[in-house]
Amino acid sequence: MKARKIVLVILILIMAGAPVFAQRIIKIASMVPENTAWGGALNRMAAEWTQACSGQVVFQIFHNGVAGAELDVLRKLKLNQIQGAVFSSVGLAAISQEVMTLSVPFMIRTDDELDVVLSSAKDDLERLMTSKGFQVLAWARAGWVRVFSKAPVHVPADLKRMKLGTIAGQNELMQAFKTMGYQMIPVDITEMVISLNNNMIEAVYQSPLIVAGNQVFGVTKNMMNLNVAPIMGGLVMNTPAWRSIPDRFKPAILEIGKKIEKEMDLSIIALEKEAIDTMKSYGLVINDLTPAQIQTWYDDSERAIPGLLGSTFNRDLYNRFNTILRNYRGR
């Protein structure tokens, strides 16, 4: 009789529409503005994940950096105050420095080359992140680092004569450029325009999206038309949160993550092109390089980078990526 009563109570609750399970809330922090293609994609992903978990796990996105800067978010992740986050290369490198090996200057040169490297190395990178206590749910490209300058830049010697601004958190790139002989000046991203106007710096290497969003192009009227390094992003969850999700839901969560990953890749390509086109309409000059000039950048980097292996960049990953790229370029 007691069992029959319990069953009856459950049936009544179901008919009344009340949940008979405890919901698990997964809070995910993002620096990305909600009113962007990326913000929309994250909202769709959260909704699809919640649906795939039959509402037993609910995913909530906290956009616009309301959870703090990336390193603050990482601290909260480790304390389980939030359970997931969208990170740029800076945040990913704070978890596992090896990820920054993808951004060795002038090593990976095109979107196709990045595809080839990621298709081979993504599983290993994810295992590295897992060993540090984080599950990667999706990777995302965040565009390419470019050089923006007051005067035109065509060869390394042009840029080495300038004071080159770098923002906090980009330690690996800063060390690489310093080793190559550049005059590195750390500046806060919010003070980049002031520093340029005061001639404290004369050039920056940065994403076109950040240069456009912060109006840096109003002072740096030149953009060198050469990819310096890819900017990677990723959506990760801390291990305790990932383990708390029933195993039967995890394949669907990972599959949805891969689908949204492709959407974000396409959107960032479109956004970067739109940002460059907009800056051109306001007077930005694109400085095209000859094949010989391009080669000087590659040669300059290849001379300096070996001295950074084992400290700034992971030696084994660098050698592996280089082998993949040589084979790809030699086809």
C-alpha positions in Angstrom: 0.0 0.0 0.0 2.8 2.4 0.9 4.5 1.9 -2.5 1.2 2.4 -4.3 0.8 5.7 -2.5 4.2 6.9 -3.5 3.5 6.0 -7.2 0.2 7.9 -6.9 1.9 11.0 -5.5 4.5 11.0 -8.4 1.7 10.6 -10.9 -0.2 13.6 -9.4 3.0 15.7 -9.5 3.6 14.8 -13.1 0.0 15.6 -14.1 0.3 18.9 -12.2 3.4 19.8 -14.2 5.7 20.0 -11.2 9.3 18.7 -11.5 10.1 15.5 -9.6 13.9 15.9 -9.9 16.4 18.4 -8.6 17.7 20.6 -11.4 21.4 21.1 -11.8 22.3 24.7 -12.8 25.5 25.2 -14.8 26.6 28.9 -14.9 28.8 29.8 -17.8 30.7 33.1 -18.0 31.5 34.9 -21.2 33.3 38.2 -22.0 31.5 38.3 -25.4 28.7 40.9 -25.7 25.3 39.2 -25.9 24.2 41.2 -28.9 26.8 39.7 -31.2 26.8 36.6 -33.4 28.9 34.8 -30.8 26.5 35.8 -28.0 23.5 34.5 -30.0 25.3 31.2 -30.7 26.1 30.8 -27.0 22.4 31.4 -26.1 21.3 28.8 -28.6 23.9 26.3 -27.4 22.7 26.7 -23.8 19.1 26.2 -24.8 19.9 23.1 -26.9 22.0 21.7 -24.0 19.2 22.2 -21.6 16.8 20.5 -23.9 19.2 17.6 -24.6 19.3 17.1 -20.8 15.5 17.0 -20.6 15.7 20.1 -18.3 17.5 18.1 -15.6 20.6 20.2 -16.2 20.0 23.9 -17.0 22.7 26.0 -18.7 22.8 29.7 -18.1 25.2 32.1 -20.0 26.4 35.3 -18.2 27.4 37.6 -21.0 29.3 40.9 -21.3 32.0 40.1 -18.7 29.7 40.4 -15.7 31.5 37.6 -14.0 34.8 39.5 -14.2 38.0 39.4 -16.3 39.3 36.1 -17.5 41.7 35.5 -14.7 39.0 36.4 -12.2 36.7 34.0 -13.9 39.3 31.2 -13.8 39.6 31.7 -10.0 35.8 31.4 -9.7 35.8 28.3 -11.8 38.3 26.6 -9.5 36.2 27.6 -6.5 33.1 26.2 -8.4 31.3 29.6 -8.0 30.7 29.3 -11.7 31.0 26.1 -13.6 32.0 27.0 -17.2 33.5 29.9 -19.1 34.4 31.1 -22.6 38.1 32.0 -22.7 40.4 33.6 -25.2 44.0 32.5 -25.6 44.9 34.3 -22.4 42.5 32.4 -20.3 43.3 29.0 -22.0 47.0 29.6 -21.5 46.5 30.3 -17.8 45.0 26.8 -17.5 47.5 25.1 -19.8 50.3 27.2 -21.2 50.8 24.6 -24.0 47.8 26.0 -25.8 49.7 29.2 -26.7 52.0 27.1 -28.9 49.2 27.5 -31.5 50.0 31.2 -31.5 53.8 31.1 -32.2 54.3 34.2 -34.5 54.2 33.4 -38.2 54.1 29.6 -37.7 50.4 29.0 -38.6 49.7 31.4 -41.5 46.2 30.7 -42.9 42.8 29.4 -41.9 43.5 26.2 -43.9 46.7 25.6 -42.0 45.0 26.2 -38.7 42.4 23.6 -39.8 45.1 21.1 -40.5 46.9 21.6 -37.2 43.7 21.5 -35.1 42.4 18.3 -36.8 45.6 16.6 -35.8 46.3 18.1 -32.4 42.9 19.0 -30.9 42.5 15.7 -29.0 45.9 16.1 -27.4 45.2 19.7 -26.4 41.9 18.6 -24.9 43.7 15.9 -22.9 46.1 18.6 -21.6 43.2 20.7 -20.5 41.5 17.6 -18.8 44.7 16.9 -16.9 44.5 20.5 -15.5 40.9 19.9 -14.3 38.8 21.2 -17.2 36.6 19.7 -19.9 36.7 21.4 -23.3 33.2 21.6 -24.7 33.9 23.7 -27.8 36.9 25.4 -29.5 36.5 28.8 -31.2 38.7 30.9 -33.4 38.8 34.5 -32.5 40.5 35.8 -35.6 44.1 36.7 -36.4 46.6 39.0 -34.8 47.6 41.8 -37.2 50.1 44.7 -37.0 48.6 48.2 -36.9 51.0 51.2 -37.1 51.2 54.9 -37.6 53.7 54.6 -40.4 53.6 51.8 -43.0 55.3 48.5 -42.1 56.5 46.1 -44.8 59.5 44.3 -43.3 60.7 43.5 -39.7 63.2 46.4 -39.7 60.3 48.9 -40.2 58.6 47.6 -37.0 61.8 47.3 -35.0 62.3 51.1 -35.3 58.9 51.6 -33.6 57.7 51.3 -30.0 55.4 48.3 -30.1 52.5 48.2 -27.7 51.3 45.0 -26.0 48.5 44.4 -23.5 48.6 42.6 -20.2 48.1 38.8 -20.4 49.8 38.4 -23.8 53.1 37.3 -22.2 54.0 34.6 -24.7 53.6 36.9 -27.7 55.4 39.7 -26.0 58.4 37.5 -25.1 58.5 36.2 -28.7 58.6 39.7 -30.2 61.1 40.9 -27.6 63.4 38.0 -28.5 63.1 39.0 -32.1 64.4 42.5 -31.3 61.3 44.6 -31.0 60.8 47.5 -28.5 58.0 46.2 -26.3 55.9 48.7 -24.3 53.1 47.2 -22.0 49.9 49.3 -22.1 46.4 48.8 -20.8 43.9 48.1 -23.5 41.8 51.1 -22.3 44.8 53.4 -22.6 46.0 52.2 -26.0 44.7 55.3 -27.9 46.1 57.7 -25.4 49.5 56.0 -25.5 49.5 56.2 -29.3 48.5 59.9 -29.3 51.3 60.6 -26.7 53.8 58.7 -28.9 54.4 56.4 -26.0 53.8 53.7 -28.6 53.7 53.8 -32.4 52.3 50.4 -33.3 50.3 47.5 -31.8 49.7 43.9 -32.7 46.1 43.0 -32.0 42.9 41.6 -33.4 41.2 43.8 -35.9 38.0 43.4 -33.9 39.7 44.9 -30.8 41.3 47.6 -32.9 38.0 48.6 -34.4 36.0 48.3 -31.2 38.5 50.5 -29.3 38.9 53.1 -32.1 42.6 52.4 -32.3 42.6 52.6 -36.1 41.9 56.4 -35.8 45.6 56.7 -34.8 47.2 53.6 -36.4 46.2 54.3 -40.0 48.2 51.4 -41.4 47.5 47.6 -41.2 50.1 45.2 -42.5 48.3 42.6 -44.6 49.9 39.5 -43.0 48.6 37.2 -40.4 50.8 37.2 -37.3 49.2 34.4 -35.3 45.8 32.8 -34.8 43.8 33.8 -31.7 42.1 30.8 -30.2 39.1 30.6 -27.8 37.4 27.8 -26.0 34.4 27.0 -23.8 35.5 24.9 -20.8 33.7 23.4 -17.8 35.4 22.5 -14.5 35.7 18.8 -13.8 33.4 18.6 -10.8 30.6 20.2 -12.9 31.2 17.9 -15.8 31.1 14.8 -13.6 27.9 16.0 -12.0 26.1 15.7 -15.4 24.6 12.3 -16.0 26.7 10.3 -18.5 23.7 9.7 -20.8 23.6 13.4 -21.6 27.3 14.0 -22.3 27.5 12.7 -26.0 24.7 15.1 -27.0 26.3 18.0 -25.1 29.6 17.4 -27.0 27.9 17.1 -30.3 26.0 20.3 -29.9 29.2 22.0 -28.9 30.9 20.9 -32.1 27.9 22.2 -34.1 28.0 25.6 -32.5 31.8 25.7 -32.8 31.4 25.6 -36.6 28.9 28.5 -36.4 31.2 30.6 -34.3 34.1 29.9 -36.7 32.1 31.2 -39.6 30.8 34.2 -37.7 34.2 35.4 -36.6 35.5 35.3 -40.2 32.6 37.4 -41.3 33.0 39.8 -38.3 36.7 40.3 -38.9 36.2 41.1 -42.6 33.4 43.5 -41.7 35.6 45.2 -39.1 38.5 45.6 -41.6 36.1 46.9 -44.3 34.6 49.4 -41.9 38.0 50.7 -40.8 39.0 51.0 -44.5 36.0 53.2 -45.1 37.3 55.5 -42.3 40.8 55.8 -43.8 42.7 52.6 -42.8 45.4 51.8 -45.4 46.1 48.1 -46.0 49.8 47.6 -46.7 50.2 44.6 -49.0 53.6 42.8 -49.0 55.6 41.2 -51.8 56.5 37.5 -51.5 60.1 38.5 -50.6 58.9 40.9 -47.9 56.6 38.2 -46.4 59.6 35.7 -46.3 61.6 38.2 -44.2 59.0 37.9 -41.5 59.0 34.1 -41.6 62.8 34.0 -41.5 63.0 36.5 -38.7 60.6 34.4 -36.6 62.3 31.1 -37.4 65.6 32.4 -36.2 64.2 33.6 -32.8 61.6 31.0 -31.8 64.0 28.0 -31.1 65.4 30.0 -28.2 61.9 30.2 -26.6 61.2 26.5 -26.8 60.9 24.8 -23.5 60.1 28.0 -21.7 57.7 30.3 -23.5 56.4 27.6 -26.0 56.1 23.9 -25.7 59.0 22.2 -27.6 57.2 18.9 -28.4 54.0 20.6 -29.7 56.0 23.2 -31.7 58.0 20.4 -33.4 54.8 18.4 -34.1 53.0 21.5 -35.5 55.9 22.3 -37.7 56.1 18.8 -39.1 52.3 18.9 -39.9 52.7 22.2 -41.6 55.8 21.2 -43.6 54.0 18.1 -44.9 50.9 20.2 -45.7 52.8 22.9 -47.6 54.9 20.3 -49.5 51.8 18.6 -51.0 
